[in-house]
Amino acid sequence: MKRVVLLAAVAAAGVALGVVALSLSGRHDTAGSAAARAPFGTPVSQPVESESPLERAERHLKVKEGTRKAVGQFTLRGGAKLRVHTADTTDGKSCLIDEVSDVGAGSSCLDNGLFALRKVAFVVNSEGGPERFSELQLVGVAEPGIGAVSLSKTDGTAAELGLTQDGAFLYESTPLELERDVLPSALQLLGKNGKLVQTVTIPSLR
């Protein structure tokens, strides 16, 4: 699968917050400018089949011992489990790791913390495309001060995303949405008081 990295400015509540990396490899990577995904290498001292995808991701990223935290688990439409983790690395980055059972794990990392640029970190995982996607999931985690997250879509509709106790969320596009080419376009982040804190535009998935 090919990987394409695009850069796009992110607008948040009318203020440009930074640069976002978008990587296309069956997964669109939008968690940060330092977030280009790379295939996990084969370990020298042990056969790769002895490691889980999550363990390979941790080794590849050089995750600092004791920092990985499970922040959410979801069941995808096909029955697979998707788990969301955060972790810090030995080179000073913070990472969002999304792991799908029997498929693999991907990661997106930022300098100075996951919420250095905005109050949410997220990735868009997809199959098929670019003309038409057969599967698409938006996976992320919101900063602790965020009380609710709403997703806007390209057809003008919106969906409120349920947050786990640790702020993780998942939106899985329906087959009908994908057939009609309805895609995620922005995230509205609301505070505990229900007031809008930040709007984050999702870079074009085309």
C-alpha positions, 0 to 999 in steps of 0.5 A: 500500500502506498503512503502519501503525506500531505500538509494542511493548516488547521483552523480552530475556533477561527485561529490557525493552530498549526500544521497537520500531517495526513498520511494515506496508506489505508490509514489517513494520519491526522494526529500531528506533523511528526506523525508519518506512519512507517512499517514496523521493522523486524527485530534482530533478536527475536522472530517477528511472529513472537510479538503482537502488533502492539508490541511491535509498535511500542518497540518501533516507536521506542515507547518509554516503559510504563507510559502506555495507557489504554484509553478506549476499546470499541467494536467495529461493524465487522466485529473486530475490536479497536483499542486506543492507547496513548504513550510517550517515547524516549525521544520526547514525543507523545503518541496515539496508537490505534490497534485493530485485532487481527489486523495491526497497529498504527501510530501518530506522534507529536512533539510536546504532547498530543494536545500541543497543537489542538485539544484533540488528536485523531486518525482516519483509517480507511480501506479503498478509495480515493474515489470511493472508500469501502470502510472509514473510521475516525479514531481519536482522544480529546483533552481531559477538559473536553466534555463532548465532541461533535462530528460534522460531515460533508453533507451538512449533517452532524453526529455526537461522538460518545467519549470514554472515561479517558476521552477516546472516541470512534466514528465509523461511517455507514455503508450508505454514507460511503456509497453517497461519498459523505465524509467527516469534515470537522470536529466541534469540541465542547467544554464541560459547560456545553460551550464550544471550545474549539473547531478542528477542520479535518483535512480533505480525504481525497 
